[in-house]
């Protein structure tokens, strides 16, 4: 299986996705992701791999499938 390639200029998105490679779930504060359209787009792009649970003041991102990706961060 080929790795999915993800390039981002958003350091927050890079950190979240990089953590999801190594962990089955991550808890994110809603205030941190409120304005992160990039993270919302990535999660919806990989909806076969991630599920999102609303935990009140935080969001729990679960890995439901294999997430093998080549994640690259590009500085602007």
N, C-alpha and C positions, 0 to 999 in steps of 0.2 A: 504494500500500500504506500502510495506517495504521500509525503508530508504536505499539508496545506501551508501555503506561504501567506503570511500576514505582515504587512508593512504599515507602520503607524508613526505619526509625528506627535502623538499624545502619550506622554510618559505614564500617566495614570492607566491608560488602556494597556500599555506594554506591561506594566507591573501586574495588573490583574490577570492577564492572559498567561504570563510567565508563571505566576503562582498556580494557575489552574492546570498547568502541565503536571505539576508535582503533587497537587492536592485534589481531593474529590469534592470539596466544597470550600467556599470562602464567604465570609460575612463582610458586607460593605455597608457603610453608613449612607443613608439616603441623601444626606446633604452633600456628600462627596460625589454622588453620581447624578444629582438632580440636573445638572447642566451638561452632562457628558453624553452628547448625541453620538459620539464615536463609539462609546462602549455599548450603547443601546443598539447601534447598527451591527456591531460585531456579534453580539449575543443573538440578535434575530437572524443573522447570516448563518450562525451555527446552532440553530434551534434543534437540530437533530442530536446535538452533543451536550447542550446545556438546558437546564430548567431553572426558572427563577421563582423563588418563594418570598412572599411579602411577610416580613416579620415585624411590622409596626414601624419603628424608626430605623430599621435596617432591612437590607435585602440579602437573601441567602442564594448564592449562585451554586447550583449543583452540577457536577459533571455526570451526565447520564450515559455517555458513550465514550469511546476512545477519543482522546484529543491529542493528536500528534501533529504539532505545527512548528514551522520555522518562523519565529516571531522576530521581526527586526524593527528597531527604533531608529528613526531618522530625525536628526535635529534640524530645525528650520534655520 
